[in-house]
Amino acid sequence: QVQLVESGGGLVQPGGSLRLSCAKSRSIPTEYTMGWYRQAPGKQREMVALISSSGRTDYADSVKGRFTISRTNFNTVFLEMNSLKPEDTAVYYCNLRVKTTGDYWGQGTQVTVSS
């Protein structure tokens, strides 16, 4: 079993920045992808940004050029969010997808962009 612990999030004005972090409880010896999804009220959960165990990144079109996913070690990933817009308001969920055992999710953290 793997636990994901998220931090960051909060209230920010349009144009502002926030950083989310997600730490997994242990190293994963197989191929995996880690990243962030978000869900706004009344909408489906959508992918925001992913980074694979090999370092390949993927972004939703709506956040390209504004959000950056990175990791400082193999257990923690960060999502730097700049130029935030009201439509970025959502609950952000950390996700770990392990090729052999499936999906793990964090508890979610609220991001609200409002003046």
Sequence and secondary structure as in RCSB ss.txt:
>XXXX:A:sequence
QVQLVESGGGLVQPGGSLRLSCAKSRSIPTEYTMGWYRQAPGKQREMVALISSSGRTDYADSVKGRFTISRTNFN
TVFLEMNSLKPEDTAVYYCNLRVKTTGDYWGQGTQVTVSS
>XXXX:A:secstr
   EEEE  EEE TT  EEEEEEESS  SS EEEEEEEE TTS  EEEEEEETT  EEE GGGTTTEEEEEEETT
EEEEEE S  GGG EEEEEEEEETTTEEEE   EEEEE  
